[in-house]
Amino acid sequence: MSTCIIITDEAPFNGLINIAKPLGEMNAIVVGSKDLAKKVAISGVSSVLFLEACLPEAKANIVAKAVRELSPKIVLTSPTSGARAIAGAIAIALDAVIIQGIINISTENDTVVVEQMALNGRVLDTLTSKNHIVGFFAGEDIELSENSPVAINALDGDGYAMDINISSAGSETSGLAEASRVVSFGRGIKAKEDIALINSFASAIGAEVGCSMPIADDLSWLPKECYIGRSGQTTSPRVYFAIGISGAPQHLEGVRRAKVIVAINNDPEARIFRSADYGIVGDLYEIIPALKKVLNS
Ligand SMILES: Cc1cc2nc3c(=O)[nH]c(=O)nc-3n(C[C@H](O)[C@H](O)[C@H](O)COP(=O)(O)OP(=O)(O)OC[C@H]3O[C@@H](n4cnc5c(N)ncnc54)[C@H](O)[C@@H]3O)c2cc1C
C-alpha cells in the first residue's frame, strides 16, 4: 500500500516520516524551499517531488494533481495552514476521508487503521477505513538518522515531473523573480498568524508574497528565498506592495526595477515613502482589509 507525505516549510517532519515508514513505499512531496527538499531526501523516503513555493496553499491544485497520479491509499501531512489547503484539494482529487489528530497508523490487508487523539488528547480512538485517507499528524517530532539521499524531482506547474540538479551551485530563487505583482511585508506585521492577512490580499490580486530580510532571516516566518534586497531576491514586478517595510537601502536594492511601488506604513516619515510611487499612511491592519473590501466590491 503506497503512502504519500506532504511536507511544507512550516512544520517539523521527522515524526510524520517515522509513522509512515512501516507502511512501505513512501513518496514525499515537498512544497517550500530547496533546503527543505534536501533534508527530506535524506530522511528515508522513497522519492521526493519538489515544488518551490513561498505560499504552499497557492500550489494546492498542482499538488493534488500529482497525488492523484500517484494514487496512494494514504496521504499524511501536518496541520499547518498551507498543508490544510493542500490536503483539502487532495481529498477532493482522491475522494478521500480526512482524519485529524493522527498519532499512529498501520494497515491490515486493504484496511487502514488509525490511532487518533481526540478531546485534546484525553481520548485515543482507533478508526478503520477502506477508503483513501488524508490524515493530519499530531504526534511528537523526533530525531531521525540520516539516510542516503534519494533523487529530487521538480514538479512543474502542469503537474509533470522533470529532472533538476539540486546539488548544482547557483542562487536560490522563488517565483518572485518573474512575478508581475508582488506583495511584500516587513516587521510591521506583528505575529506569524497575521501573515494570513497578507496571503489573502496577495491571493486576491494574484501576487507572489515576499518579505524583508528580518522576516525570513531573524524570524524564519518565510523561507529565506522569499526575502527581497541586496542579500536576497531581486524582483521587477509591474507593481510592488511594501507593507510595514521601513525602506532600508538594502531592501530597496531588490526592487529597483519594480515599475510601481505602493507603500503602506503607519509612520509618515518612513523612508519607503521616498521611493514609493503611491503611499498610504496608516495601520496596515486597517488598510489591507479595506483594500480587500474595495477589490471584492
Ligand atoms: C549587510 C546587510 C544586508 C542586508 N540585506 C537586506 C536585504 O537584502 N533585504 C532586507 O529587507 N533587509 C536587508 N538588511 C536589513 C535592513 O537594513 C533592514 O534592517 C530591514 O530591511 C528592515 O526590515 P523591515 O522594514 O521589515 O523592519 P523595520 O525596519 O523594523 O520596519 C518596520 C516598518 O513597519 C512599520 N509599521 C509598524 N507597524 C505598522 C503597522 N501596524 N502598519 C503599517 N506599518 C507599520 C514601521 O513604521 C516601520 O517602518 C540588510 C542589512 C545589512 C546590514
The ligand as an ORCA input file, in Angstrom:
! r2SCAN-3c Opt
* xyz 0 1
  C      24.691     43.808      5.099
  C      23.205     43.930      5.217
  C      22.425     43.390      4.227
  C      21.041     43.479      4.324
  N      20.285     42.956      3.324
  C      18.940     43.099      3.376
  C      18.107     42.606      2.331
  O      18.582     42.011      1.362
  N      16.788     42.783      2.455
  C      16.200     43.427      3.505
  O      14.971     43.547      3.548
  N      16.963     43.894      4.512
  C      18.306     43.749      4.476
  N      19.059     44.219      5.506
  C      18.363     44.738      6.710
  C      17.884     46.173      6.503
  O      18.939     47.040      6.829
  C      16.694     46.474      7.428
  O      17.079     46.231      8.758
  C      15.469     45.659      7.104
  O      15.170     45.748      5.736
  C      14.289     46.205      7.923
  O      13.183     45.358      7.760
  P      11.708     45.914      7.953
  O      11.491     47.104      7.075
  O      10.787     44.761      7.827
  O      11.688     46.288      9.501
  P      11.705     47.671     10.240
  O      12.870     48.498      9.825
  O      11.556     47.369     11.684
  O      10.402     48.422      9.719
  C       9.100     48.061     10.028
  C       8.201     49.142      9.447
  O       6.866     48.789      9.686
  C       6.141     49.963     10.009
  N       4.988     49.540     10.793
  C       4.956     49.067     12.068
  N       3.693     48.745     12.432
  C       2.921     49.029     11.357
  C       1.515     48.945     11.131
  N       0.671     48.441     12.053
  N       1.036     49.351      9.934
  C       1.865     49.848      8.971
  N       3.212     49.960      9.154
  C       3.712     49.563     10.330
  C       7.108     50.811     10.796
  O       6.752     52.193     10.724
  C       8.423     50.524     10.053
  O       8.653     51.469      9.028
  C      20.433     44.127      5.436
  C      21.251     44.679      6.423
  C      22.608     44.568      6.315
  C      23.439     45.181      7.388
*
